[in-house]
């Protein structure tokens, strides 16, 4: 196509206009993003330091957050091990429901919730030994009933293996089965997910995540059914990127954790109680190419298997999901009642 001189001049003028407009738009967007980052950084610098509901205990190289309720007595102490990246505040109703009859300990692993980051590897044995040191430093003493939610179900098996004489019972809260991914044909995590977590952590360190949370008035860790005084504290977790950095460090050791959990399958007569939800997000499962009915049947079977790793096991299915089996007070009350009955059977 041959262009005349006038057409070439007009095309040049149009291109110049487009370039200038694009430059103005780009400058405007860049300035806006810079403003957001500056506001976020100011919030980080000038915001008051979060006050944890429990206490920060120095275990040697860093501090872990522990929140204990109930009087110390001759009964076992319930120690709750949270799910992957889950804060100890998730288990508020369990602490409140049991504190009048027994000692209840909730804590945050390194980098999670109010706990500080650790430079030590997040391998299962290290995590279990850190918890043991925390309990000693905080003045807690065995026997312990170890309760594990989701990912935490693997950790309490490891803890029992390392400290067999200190654990008198295990409680699984919708915990993962060591063979769950293989038997349910769960797809691997998409490669972009880690990039998203990394970006979120960087934005957190820049204060942008905190700014977003303040605007929408809801944390990424929000759970239904918990009182406002608890959910308000969720805003503390996104003041920086620590929570996401801590979560990513834990995830690096996922396969090692599951493998150690798989080896801890026989507990003889140790009392075991398994609580499992019956609600799944069918829409999400279908998007992943999974049959919700097959997932339900498989999950129920594996939860029953977890109760059978001891001759003194029992499984209860609750009307709730992965989080709402304990974040909803009516479900937490059922779990508390069963744990109280378990303590009575232990004859302490």
DONURO-267042 format. One record per residue (C-alpha): residue number from 0; residue in three letters; x negated, y, z. Coordinates in Angstrom, 1 decimal. Layout:
N
@n = NUM; res = ALA; X = X; Y = Y; Z = Z .
...
***
This chain:
348
@n = 0; res = UNK; X = 0.0; Y = 0.0; Z = 0.0 .
@n = 1; res = UNK; X = -1.5; Y = 3.3; Z = -1.1 .
@n = 2; res = UNK; X = -0.7; Y = 6.3; Z = 1.2 .
@n = 3; res = UNK; X = -0.7; Y = 9.9; Z = 0.0 .
@n = 4; res = UNK; X = -2.8; Y = 12.5; Z = 1.9 .
@n = 5; res = UNK; X = 0.3; Y = 14.0; Z = 3.5 .
@n = 6; res = UNK; X = 1.4; Y = 10.5; Z = 4.7 .
@n = 7; res = UNK; X = -2.1; Y = 9.9; Z = 6.1 .
@n = 8; res = UNK; X = -2.0; Y = 13.2; Z = 8.0 .
@n = 9; res = UNK; X = 1.5; Y = 12.5; Z = 9.4 .
@n = 10; res = UNK; X = 0.4; Y = 9.0; Z = 10.5 .
@n = 11; res = UNK; X = -2.6; Y = 10.5; Z = 12.2 .
@n = 12; res = UNK; X = -0.5; Y = 13.1; Z = 14.0 .
@n = 13; res = UNK; X = 2.0; Y = 10.3; Z = 15.1 .
@n = 14; res = UNK; X = -0.9; Y = 8.2; Z = 16.4 .
@n = 15; res = UNK; X = -2.3; Y = 11.1; Z = 18.3 .
@n = 16; res = UNK; X = 1.1; Y = 11.8; Z = 19.9 .
@n = 17; res = UNK; X = 1.5; Y = 8.1; Z = 20.8 .
@n = 18; res = UNK; X = -2.0; Y = 8.1; Z = 22.3 .
@n = 19; res = UNK; X = -1.4; Y = 11.2; Z = 24.4 .
@n = 20; res = UNK; X = 1.9; Y = 9.9; Z = 25.7 .
@n = 21; res = UNK; X = 0.4; Y = 6.5; Z = 26.5 .
@n = 22; res = UNK; X = -2.5; Y = 8.3; Z = 28.3 .
@n = 23; res = UNK; X = 0.0; Y = 10.4; Z = 30.3 .
@n = 24; res = UNK; X = 2.0; Y = 7.3; Z = 31.2 .
@n = 25; res = UNK; X = -1.1; Y = 5.4; Z = 32.1 .
@n = 26; res = UNK; X = -2.4; Y = 8.2; Z = 34.3 .
@n = 27; res = UNK; X = 1.0; Y = 8.5; Z = 36.0 .
@n = 28; res = UNK; X = 1.2; Y = 4.8; Z = 36.7 .
@n = 29; res = UNK; X = -2.4; Y = 4.7; Z = 37.9 .
@n = 30; res = UNK; X = -1.8; Y = 7.7; Z = 40.2 .
@n = 31; res = UNK; X = 1.4; Y = 6.1; Z = 41.5 .
@n = 32; res = UNK; X = -0.4; Y = 2.9; Z = 42.3 .
@n = 33; res = UNK; X = -3.3; Y = 4.8; Z = 43.9 .
@n = 34; res = UNK; X = -0.7; Y = 6.7; Z = 46.1 .
@n = 35; res = UNK; X = 0.9; Y = 3.4; Z = 47.2 .
@n = 36; res = UNK; X = -2.6; Y = 2.0; Z = 48.2 .
@n = 37; res = UNK; X = -3.5; Y = 5.2; Z = 50.1 .
@n = 38; res = UNK; X = -0.2; Y = 5.2; Z = 52.0 .
@n = 39; res = UNK; X = -0.7; Y = 1.5; Z = 52.8 .
@n = 40; res = UNK; X = -4.3; Y = 2.1; Z = 54.0 .
@n = 41; res = UNK; X = -3.0; Y = 5.0; Z = 56.2 .
@n = 42; res = UNK; X = -0.4; Y = 2.7; Z = 57.7 .
@n = 43; res = UNK; X = -3.2; Y = 0.2; Z = 58.5 .
@n = 44; res = UNK; X = -5.5; Y = 2.8; Z = 60.1 .
@n = 45; res = UNK; X = -2.9; Y = 4.7; Z = 62.1 .
@n = 46; res = UNK; X = -0.4; Y = 2.0; Z = 63.1 .
@n = 47; res = UNK; X = -0.6; Y = 0.8; Z = 66.7 .
@n = 48; res = UNK; X = -2.1; Y = -2.6; Z = 67.3 .
@n = 49; res = UNK; X = 0.5; Y = -5.4; Z = 67.5 .
@n = 50; res = UNK; X = 1.2; Y = -6.7; Z = 71.0 .
@n = 51; res = UNK; X = 1.7; Y = -10.5; Z = 71.0 .
@n = 52; res = UNK; X = 4.4; Y = -12.0; Z = 73.1 .
@n = 53; res = UNK; X = 1.9; Y = -14.4; Z = 74.7 .
@n = 54; res = UNK; X = -1.8; Y = -14.0; Z = 75.4 .
@n = 55; res = UNK; X = -4.9; Y = -14.2; Z = 73.4 .
@n = 56; res = UNK; X = -7.4; Y = -16.7; Z = 74.8 .
@n = 57; res = UNK; X = -11.1; Y = -16.7; Z = 73.9 .
@n = 58; res = UNK; X = -12.1; Y = -20.3; Z = 73.0 .
@n = 59; res = UNK; X = -15.7; Y = -19.5; Z = 72.2 .
@n = 60; res = UNK; X = -16.0; Y = -17.8; Z = 68.8 .
@n = 61; res = UNK; X = -12.6; Y = -16.3; Z = 68.4 .
@n = 62; res = UNK; X = -9.2; Y = -15.9; Z = 70.2 .
@n = 63; res = UNK; X = -6.0; Y = -18.0; Z = 69.8 .
@n = 64; res = UNK; X = -2.6; Y = -16.8; Z = 70.7 .
@n = 65; res = UNK; X = -0.7; Y = -19.0; Z = 73.2 .
@n = 66; res = UNK; X = 2.8; Y = -18.4; Z = 74.5 .
@n = 67; res = UNK; X = 3.8; Y = -20.6; Z = 77.4 .
@n = 68; res = UNK; X = 7.2; Y = -20.8; Z = 79.2 .
@n = 69; res = UNK; X = 8.4; Y = -22.7; Z = 82.2 .
@n = 70; res = UNK; X = 6.9; Y = -23.6; Z = 85.5 .
@n = 71; res = UNK; X = 4.0; Y = -26.0; Z = 85.8 .
@n = 72; res = UNK; X = 5.2; Y = -29.2; Z = 87.5 .
@n = 73; res = UNK; X = 4.5; Y = -32.9; Z = 87.4 .
@n = 74; res = UNK; X = 6.5; Y = -33.4; Z = 84.1 .
@n = 75; res = UNK; X = 4.8; Y = -33.5; Z = 80.7 .
@n = 76; res = UNK; X = 4.2; Y = -30.3; Z = 78.9 .
@n = 77; res = UNK; X = 5.6; Y = -29.9; Z = 75.4 .
@n = 78; res = UNK; X = 3.1; Y = -28.5; Z = 73.0 .
@n = 79; res = UNK; X = 4.4; Y = -27.4; Z = 69.6 .
@n = 80; res = UNK; X = 2.2; Y = -27.6; Z = 66.5 .
@n = 81; res = UNK; X = 3.7; Y = -25.4; Z = 63.8 .
@n = 82; res = UNK; X = 4.1; Y = -26.0; Z = 60.1 .
@n = 83; res = UNK; X = 1.7; Y = -24.7; Z = 57.4 .
@n = 84; res = UNK; X = 1.4; Y = -21.0; Z = 57.9 .
@n = 85; res = UNK; X = 4.3; Y = -20.9; Z = 60.3 .
@n = 86; res = UNK; X = 4.1; Y = -18.6; Z = 63.3 .
@n = 87; res = UNK; X = 4.8; Y = -19.9; Z = 66.8 .
@n = 88; res = UNK; X = 7.8; Y = -17.5; Z = 67.0 .
@n = 89; res = UNK; X = 9.8; Y = -19.9; Z = 64.7 .
@n = 90; res = UNK; X = 10.2; Y = -22.2; Z = 67.7 .
@n = 91; res = UNK; X = 11.7; Y = -19.6; Z = 70.0 .
@n = 92; res = UNK; X = 14.9; Y = -21.4; Z = 70.7 .
@n = 93; res = UNK; X = 13.0; Y = -24.6; Z = 71.7 .
@n = 94; res = UNK; X = 11.0; Y = -22.7; Z = 74.2 .
@n = 95; res = UNK; X = 14.1; Y = -21.0; Z = 75.6 .
@n = 96; res = UNK; X = 16.1; Y = -24.1; Z = 75.8 .
@n = 97; res = UNK; X = 13.5; Y = -26.2; Z = 77.7 .
@n = 98; res = UNK; X = 11.7; Y = -23.6; Z = 79.9 .
@n = 99; res = UNK; X = 14.0; Y = -24.2; Z = 82.9 .
@n = 100; res = UNK; X = 13.2; Y = -27.9; Z = 83.1 .
@n = 101; res = UNK; X = 9.6; Y = -28.2; Z = 81.8 .
@n = 102; res = UNK; X = 6.5; Y = -26.4; Z = 80.6 .
@n = 103; res = UNK; X = 6.6; Y = -25.4; Z = 76.9 .
@n = 104; res = UNK; X = 3.6; Y = -24.3; Z = 74.9 .
@n = 105; res = UNK; X = 3.7; Y = -22.6; Z = 71.5 .
@n = 106; res = UNK; X = 0.6; Y = -21.4; Z = 69.8 .
@n = 107; res = UNK; X = -0.8; Y = -20.0; Z = 66.5 .
@n = 108; res = UNK; X = -3.6; Y = -21.8; Z = 64.7 .
@n = 109; res = UNK; X = -6.6; Y = -19.7; Z = 63.6 .
@n = 110; res = UNK; X = -5.6; Y = -17.0; Z = 61.2 .
@n = 111; res = UNK; X = -1.9; Y = -17.6; Z = 61.7 .
@n = 112; res = UNK; X = 0.5; Y = -15.3; Z = 63.5 .
@n = 113; res = UNK; X = -1.4; Y = -13.4; Z = 66.3 .
@n = 114; res = UNK; X = -4.4; Y = -15.6; Z = 66.3 .
@n = 115; res = UNK; X = -7.8; Y = -14.4; Z = 65.0 .
@n = 116; res = UNK; X = -9.5; Y = -15.9; Z = 62.0 .
@n = 117; res = UNK; X = -12.2; Y = -18.5; Z = 62.5 .
@n = 118; res = UNK; X = -15.4; Y = -19.0; Z = 60.5 .
@n = 119; res = UNK; X = -15.3; Y = -22.8; Z = 61.3 .
@n = 120; res = UNK; X = -13.9; Y = -25.2; Z = 58.6 .
@n = 121; res = UNK; X = -10.2; Y = -25.9; Z = 59.0 .
@n = 122; res = UNK; X = -10.7; Y = -29.7; Z = 58.9 .
@n = 123; res = UNK; X = -8.1; Y = -31.7; Z = 61.0 .
@n = 124; res = UNK; X = -10.5; Y = -32.6; Z = 63.8 .
@n = 125; res = UNK; X = -11.7; Y = -29.1; Z = 64.3 .
@n = 126; res = UNK; X = -8.1; Y = -27.8; Z = 64.5 .
@n = 127; res = UNK; X = -7.2; Y = -30.5; Z = 67.1 .
@n = 128; res = UNK; X = -10.3; Y = -29.8; Z = 69.2 .
@n = 129; res = UNK; X = -9.6; Y = -26.0; Z = 69.1 .
@n = 130; res = UNK; X = -6.1; Y = -26.7; Z = 70.4 .
@n = 131; res = UNK; X = -7.5; Y = -28.9; Z = 73.2 .
@n = 132; res = UNK; X = -10.0; Y = -26.2; Z = 74.2 .
@n = 133; res = UNK; X = -7.2; Y = -23.6; Z = 74.1 .
@n = 134; res = UNK; X = -5.0; Y = -25.7; Z = 76.5 .
@n = 135; res = UNK; X = -7.9; Y = -26.2; Z = 78.9 .
@n = 136; res = UNK; X = -8.9; Y = -22.5; Z = 78.8 .
@n = 137; res = UNK; X = -5.2; Y = -21.5; Z = 79.3 .
@n = 138; res = UNK; X = -5.0; Y = -23.7; Z = 82.4 .
@n = 139; res = UNK; X = -2.7; Y = -26.3; Z = 80.8 .
@n = 140; res = UNK; X = -3.1; Y = -30.0; Z = 81.7 .
@n = 141; res = UNK; X = -1.8; Y = -33.3; Z = 80.4 .
@n = 142; res = UNK; X = 0.3; Y = -35.3; Z = 80.0 .
@n = 143; res = UNK; X = 1.5; Y = -33.7; Z = 76.8 .
@n = 144; res = UNK; X = 4.5; Y = -34.3; Z = 74.5 .
@n = 145; res = UNK; X = 3.2; Y = -33.2; Z = 71.1 .
@n = 146; res = UNK; X = 5.8; Y = -31.8; Z = 68.8 .
@n = 147; res = UNK; X = 4.9; Y = -31.2; Z = 65.1 .
@n = 148; res = UNK; X = 6.9; Y = -29.3; Z = 62.5 .
@n = 149; res = UNK; X = 6.3; Y = -30.1; Z = 58.8 .
@n = 150; res = UNK; X = 2.5; Y = -29.9; Z = 58.3 .
@n = 151; res = UNK; X = 2.2; Y = -29.9; Z = 62.1 .
@n = 152; res = UNK; X = 3.4; Y = -33.5; Z = 62.2 .
@n = 153; res = UNK; X = 0.1; Y = -34.6; Z = 60.6 .
@n = 154; res = UNK; X = -1.9; Y = -32.5; Z = 63.2 .
@n = 155; res = UNK; X = -0.2; Y = -34.1; Z = 66.2 .
@n = 156; res = UNK; X = -1.2; Y = -37.6; Z = 64.9 .
@n = 157; res = UNK; X = -4.8; Y = -36.5; Z = 64.7 .
@n = 158; res = UNK; X = -4.6; Y = -35.0; Z = 68.2 .
@n = 159; res = UNK; X = -3.2; Y = -38.3; Z = 69.6 .
@n = 160; res = UNK; X = -6.0; Y = -40.2; Z = 67.9 .
@n = 161; res = UNK; X = -8.7; Y = -37.9; Z = 69.5 .
@n = 162; res = UNK; X = -7.0; Y = -37.7; Z = 72.9 .
@n = 163; res = UNK; X = -5.0; Y = -40.9; Z = 73.3 .
@n = 164; res = UNK; X = -4.8; Y = -40.8; Z = 77.1 .
@n = 165; res = UNK; X = -3.4; Y = -37.2; Z = 77.2 .
@n = 166; res = UNK; X = -0.4; Y = -37.7; Z = 74.9 .
@n = 167; res = UNK; X = 2.7; Y = -39.4; Z = 76.4 .
@n = 168; res = UNK; X = 5.1; Y = -39.0; Z = 73.4 .
@n = 169; res = UNK; X = 5.3; Y = -37.6; Z = 69.9 .
@n = 170; res = UNK; X = 8.2; Y = -35.5; Z = 68.4 .
@n = 171; res = UNK; X = 8.4; Y = -34.9; Z = 64.7 .
@n = 172; res = UNK; X = 10.4; Y = -31.9; Z = 63.4 .
@n = 173; res = UNK; X = 11.2; Y = -32.5; Z = 59.7 .
@n = 174; res = UNK; X = 7.6; Y = -33.5; Z = 59.4 .
@n = 175; res = UNK; X = 5.8; Y = -34.6; Z = 56.3 .
@n = 176; res = UNK; X = 5.2; Y = -38.3; Z = 55.6 .
@n = 177; res = UNK; X = 1.6; Y = -39.1; Z = 54.5 .
@n = 178; res = UNK; X = 2.8; Y = -40.7; Z = 51.3 .
@n = 179; res = UNK; X = 5.6; Y = -38.2; Z = 50.6 .
@n = 180; res = UNK; X = 4.1; Y = -36.6; Z = 47.5 .
@n = 181; res = UNK; X = 3.3; Y = -39.8; Z = 45.8 .
@n = 182; res = UNK; X = 6.5; Y = -41.7; Z = 46.6 .
@n = 183; res = UNK; X = 8.7; Y = -38.8; Z = 45.6 .
@n = 184; res = UNK; X = 6.7; Y = -38.0; Z = 42.5 .
@n = 185; res = UNK; X = 6.3; Y = -34.4; Z = 43.6 .
@n = 186; res = UNK; X = 4.6; Y = -32.2; Z = 41.0 .
@n = 187; res = UNK; X = 1.2; Y = -30.6; Z = 42.0 .
@n = 188; res = UNK; X = 1.3; Y = -27.0; Z = 43.0 .
@n = 189; res = UNK; X = 1.1; Y = -24.7; Z = 39.9 .
@n = 190; res = UNK; X = -2.3; Y = -23.2; Z = 39.3 .
@n = 191; res = UNK; X = -0.9; Y = -19.6; Z = 39.5 .
@n = 192; res = UNK; X = 0.3; Y = -20.1; Z = 43.1 .
@n = 193; res = UNK; X = -3.1; Y = -19.8; Z = 44.6 .
@n = 194; res = UNK; X = -3.7; Y = -16.7; Z = 42.5 .
@n = 195; res = UNK; X = -0.5; Y = -15.2; Z = 43.9 .
@n = 196; res = UNK; X = -1.5; Y = -16.0; Z = 47.5 .
@n = 197; res = UNK; X = -4.9; Y = -14.4; Z = 46.9 .
@n = 198; res = UNK; X = -3.3; Y = -11.3; Z = 45.4 .
@n = 199; res = UNK; X = -0.9; Y = -11.1; Z = 48.3 .
@n = 200; res = UNK; X = -3.8; Y = -11.3; Z = 50.8 .
@n = 201; res = UNK; X = -5.7; Y = -8.5; Z = 49.0 .
@n = 202; res = UNK; X = -2.6; Y = -6.4; Z = 48.9 .
@n = 203; res = UNK; X = -2.2; Y = -7.1; Z = 52.6 .
@n = 204; res = UNK; X = -5.7; Y = -5.9; Z = 53.4 .
@n = 205; res = UNK; X = -4.9; Y = -2.8; Z = 51.4 .
@n = 206; res = UNK; X = -1.8; Y = -2.2; Z = 53.5 .
@n = 207; res = UNK; X = 0.6; Y = -2.6; Z = 50.5 .
@n = 208; res = UNK; X = 2.2; Y = -5.7; Z = 51.9 .
@n = 209; res = UNK; X = 3.0; Y = -3.8; Z = 55.1 .
@n = 210; res = UNK; X = 4.4; Y = -0.9; Z = 53.2 .
@n = 211; res = UNK; X = 6.7; Y = -3.3; Z = 51.2 .
@n = 212; res = UNK; X = 7.9; Y = -5.0; Z = 54.4 .
@n = 213; res = UNK; X = 8.7; Y = -1.6; Z = 56.0 .
@n = 214; res = UNK; X = 10.7; Y = -0.6; Z = 53.0 .
@n = 215; res = UNK; X = 12.8; Y = -3.8; Z = 52.6 .
@n = 216; res = UNK; X = 13.0; Y = -4.3; Z = 56.4 .
@n = 217; res = UNK; X = 12.4; Y = -8.1; Z = 56.1 .
@n = 218; res = UNK; X = 9.3; Y = -10.1; Z = 56.4 .
@n = 219; res = UNK; X = 8.3; Y = -12.9; Z = 54.0 .
@n = 220; res = UNK; X = 8.4; Y = -15.2; Z = 57.0 .
@n = 221; res = UNK; X = 12.0; Y = -14.4; Z = 57.9 .
@n = 222; res = UNK; X = 14.0; Y = -17.4; Z = 59.3 .
@n = 223; res = UNK; X = 17.8; Y = -17.4; Z = 59.9 .
@n = 224; res = UNK; X = 19.3; Y = -17.7; Z = 63.4 .
@n = 225; res = UNK; X = 16.5; Y = -16.1; Z = 65.5 .
@n = 226; res = UNK; X = 17.3; Y = -13.1; Z = 67.7 .
@n = 227; res = UNK; X = 16.4; Y = -9.6; Z = 66.5 .
@n = 228; res = UNK; X = 13.6; Y = -9.2; Z = 69.1 .
@n = 229; res = UNK; X = 11.9; Y = -12.1; Z = 67.4 .
@n = 230; res = UNK; X = 12.4; Y = -11.2; Z = 63.8 .
@n = 231; res = UNK; X = 11.2; Y = -7.6; Z = 64.5 .
@n = 232; res = UNK; X = 7.8; Y = -9.1; Z = 65.5 .
@n = 233; res = UNK; X = 7.5; Y = -10.7; Z = 62.0 .
@n = 234; res = UNK; X = 6.5; Y = -7.3; Z = 60.8 .
@n = 235; res = UNK; X = 3.3; Y = -7.7; Z = 62.7 .
@n = 236; res = UNK; X = 2.2; Y = -10.6; Z = 60.5 .
@n = 237; res = UNK; X = 2.0; Y = -8.5; Z = 57.3 .
@n = 238; res = UNK; X = 0.0; Y = -5.5; Z = 58.7 .
@n = 239; res = UNK; X = -2.9; Y = -7.0; Z = 56.8 .
@n = 240; res = UNK; X = -3.8; Y = -10.0; Z = 54.7 .
@n = 241; res = UNK; X = -4.9; Y = -12.2; Z = 57.6 .
@n = 242; res = UNK; X = -1.9; Y = -14.5; Z = 57.6 .
@n = 243; res = UNK; X = -2.3; Y = -15.4; Z = 53.9 .
@n = 244; res = UNK; X = -6.1; Y = -15.8; Z = 54.2 .
@n = 245; res = UNK; X = -5.5; Y = -18.2; Z = 57.2 .
@n = 246; res = UNK; X = -2.8; Y = -20.1; Z = 55.3 .
@n = 247; res = UNK; X = -5.1; Y = -20.6; Z = 52.2 .
@n = 248; res = UNK; X = -7.9; Y = -21.8; Z = 54.5 .
@n = 249; res = UNK; X = -5.6; Y = -24.4; Z = 55.9 .
@n = 250; res = UNK; X = -4.4; Y = -25.5; Z = 52.5 .
@n = 251; res = UNK; X = -8.0; Y = -26.3; Z = 51.4 .
@n = 252; res = UNK; X = -8.0; Y = -29.2; Z = 53.9 .
@n = 253; res = UNK; X = -4.5; Y = -30.6; Z = 53.0 .
@n = 254; res = UNK; X = -5.8; Y = -33.8; Z = 51.5 .
@n = 255; res = UNK; X = -8.1; Y = -34.5; Z = 54.4 .
@n = 256; res = UNK; X = -5.3; Y = -33.9; Z = 56.9 .
@n = 257; res = UNK; X = -2.9; Y = -36.2; Z = 55.2 .
@n = 258; res = UNK; X = -5.6; Y = -38.9; Z = 54.9 .
@n = 259; res = UNK; X = -6.3; Y = -38.8; Z = 58.6 .
@n = 260; res = UNK; X = -2.6; Y = -38.8; Z = 59.4 .
@n = 261; res = UNK; X = -2.1; Y = -41.9; Z = 57.1 .
@n = 262; res = UNK; X = -4.7; Y = -43.8; Z = 59.2 .
@n = 263; res = UNK; X = -2.8; Y = -43.0; Z = 62.4 .
@n = 264; res = UNK; X = 0.3; Y = -45.2; Z = 61.7 .
@n = 265; res = UNK; X = 0.5; Y = -47.6; Z = 64.7 .
@n = 266; res = UNK; X = 1.4; Y = -46.3; Z = 68.1 .
@n = 267; res = UNK; X = 2.6; Y = -49.5; Z = 69.8 .
@n = 268; res = UNK; X = 5.2; Y = -48.5; Z = 72.4 .
@n = 269; res = UNK; X = 4.6; Y = -44.7; Z = 72.4 .
@n = 270; res = UNK; X = 7.9; Y = -42.9; Z = 72.6 .
@n = 271; res = UNK; X = 8.6; Y = -41.2; Z = 69.2 .
@n = 272; res = UNK; X = 11.5; Y = -38.9; Z = 68.3 .
@n = 273; res = UNK; X = 12.1; Y = -37.8; Z = 64.7 .
@n = 274; res = UNK; X = 14.4; Y = -34.9; Z = 63.9 .
@n = 275; res = UNK; X = 15.1; Y = -34.3; Z = 60.2 .
@n = 276; res = UNK; X = 17.2; Y = -31.9; Z = 58.2 .
@n = 277; res = UNK; X = 19.7; Y = -33.0; Z = 55.6 .
@n = 278; res = UNK; X = 19.8; Y = -29.8; Z = 53.5 .
@n = 279; res = UNK; X = 17.7; Y = -29.4; Z = 50.4 .
@n = 280; res = UNK; X = 17.7; Y = -26.7; Z = 47.8 .
@n = 281; res = UNK; X = 19.1; Y = -28.7; Z = 44.9 .
@n = 282; res = UNK; X = 18.6; Y = -25.9; Z = 42.4 .
@n = 283; res = UNK; X = 14.9; Y = -25.7; Z = 43.1 .
@n = 284; res = UNK; X = 14.5; Y = -29.4; Z = 43.0 .
@n = 285; res = UNK; X = 16.1; Y = -29.6; Z = 39.6 .
@n = 286; res = UNK; X = 13.8; Y = -26.8; Z = 38.3 .
@n = 287; res = UNK; X = 10.9; Y = -29.0; Z = 39.4 .
@n = 288; res = UNK; X = 12.3; Y = -31.9; Z = 37.4 .
@n = 289; res = UNK; X = 13.4; Y = -33.8; Z = 40.5 .
@n = 290; res = UNK; X = 16.6; Y = -35.6; Z = 41.1 .
@n = 291; res = UNK; X = 18.1; Y = -34.2; Z = 44.4 .
@n = 292; res = UNK; X = 19.9; Y = -37.5; Z = 45.2 .
@n = 293; res = UNK; X = 16.7; Y = -39.5; Z = 44.8 .
@n = 294; res = UNK; X = 14.8; Y = -37.0; Z = 47.0 .
@n = 295; res = UNK; X = 17.4; Y = -37.2; Z = 49.7 .
@n = 296; res = UNK; X = 17.4; Y = -41.0; Z = 49.8 .
@n = 297; res = UNK; X = 13.6; Y = -41.1; Z = 49.7 .
@n = 298; res = UNK; X = 13.2; Y = -38.5; Z = 52.4 .
@n = 299; res = UNK; X = 15.7; Y = -40.2; Z = 54.7 .
@n = 300; res = UNK; X = 13.9; Y = -43.5; Z = 54.2 .
@n = 301; res = UNK; X = 10.5; Y = -42.0; Z = 55.0 .
@n = 302; res = UNK; X = 11.8; Y = -40.2; Z = 58.1 .
@n = 303; res = UNK; X = 13.1; Y = -43.5; Z = 59.4 .
@n = 304; res = UNK; X = 9.7; Y = -45.0; Z = 58.7 .
@n = 305; res = UNK; X = 8.0; Y = -42.4; Z = 60.8 .
@n = 306; res = UNK; X = 10.2; Y = -43.4; Z = 63.8 .
@n = 307; res = UNK; X = 9.2; Y = -47.0; Z = 63.2 .
@n = 308; res = UNK; X = 5.4; Y = -46.5; Z = 63.7 .
@n = 309; res = UNK; X = 6.3; Y = -47.2; Z = 67.3 .
@n = 310; res = UNK; X = 8.6; Y = -49.8; Z = 68.9 .
@n = 311; res = UNK; X = 10.1; Y = -47.0; Z = 70.9 .
@n = 312; res = UNK; X = 11.1; Y = -44.7; Z = 68.0 .
@n = 313; res = UNK; X = 14.4; Y = -42.9; Z = 67.3 .
@n = 314; res = UNK; X = 15.5; Y = -40.7; Z = 64.4 .
@n = 315; res = UNK; X = 18.2; Y = -38.0; Z = 64.4 .
@n = 316; res = UNK; X = 19.5; Y = -36.2; Z = 61.3 .
@n = 317; res = UNK; X = 20.7; Y = -32.7; Z = 61.8 .
@n = 318; res = UNK; X = 22.9; Y = -30.4; Z = 59.9 .
@n = 319; res = UNK; X = 20.2; Y = -28.0; Z = 58.7 .
@n = 320; res = UNK; X = 17.3; Y = -27.4; Z = 56.5 .
@n = 321; res = UNK; X = 13.5; Y = -27.5; Z = 56.9 .
@n = 322; res = UNK; X = 13.5; Y = -24.4; Z = 59.1 .
@n = 323; res = UNK; X = 17.1; Y = -24.2; Z = 60.3 .
@n = 324; res = UNK; X = 17.0; Y = -27.5; Z = 62.2 .
@n = 325; res = UNK; X = 15.4; Y = -25.4; Z = 65.0 .
@n = 326; res = UNK; X = 15.8; Y = -21.7; Z = 64.1 .
@n = 327; res = UNK; X = 19.6; Y = -22.1; Z = 64.5 .
@n = 328; res = UNK; X = 20.4; Y = -22.3; Z = 68.2 .
@n = 329; res = UNK; X = 23.0; Y = -25.0; Z = 67.8 .
@n = 330; res = UNK; X = 20.4; Y = -27.3; Z = 66.2 .
@n = 331; res = UNK; X = 17.7; Y = -26.3; Z = 68.7 .
@n = 332; res = UNK; X = 20.1; Y = -27.2; Z = 71.5 .
@n = 333; res = UNK; X = 20.5; Y = -30.7; Z = 70.2 .
@n = 334; res = UNK; X = 16.7; Y = -31.2; Z = 70.0 .
@n = 335; res = UNK; X = 16.2; Y = -29.8; Z = 73.5 .
@n = 336; res = UNK; X = 18.9; Y = -32.2; Z = 74.8 .
@n = 337; res = UNK; X = 17.1; Y = -35.1; Z = 73.3 .
@n = 338; res = UNK; X = 13.7; Y = -34.0; Z = 74.6 .
@n = 339; res = UNK; X = 15.1; Y = -33.6; Z = 78.1 .
@n = 340; res = UNK; X = 16.5; Y = -37.2; Z = 77.8 .
@n = 341; res = UNK; X = 13.1; Y = -38.3; Z = 76.6 .
@n = 342; res = UNK; X = 11.4; Y = -36.8; Z = 79.7 .
@n = 343; res = UNK; X = 13.9; Y = -38.5; Z = 81.9 .
@n = 344; res = UNK; X = 13.1; Y = -41.9; Z = 80.3 .
@n = 345; res = UNK; X = 9.4; Y = -41.3; Z = 80.9 .
@n = 346; res = UNK; X = 10.3; Y = -41.2; Z = 84.6 .
@n = 347; res = UNK; X = 8.2; Y = -38.2; Z = 85.6 .
***
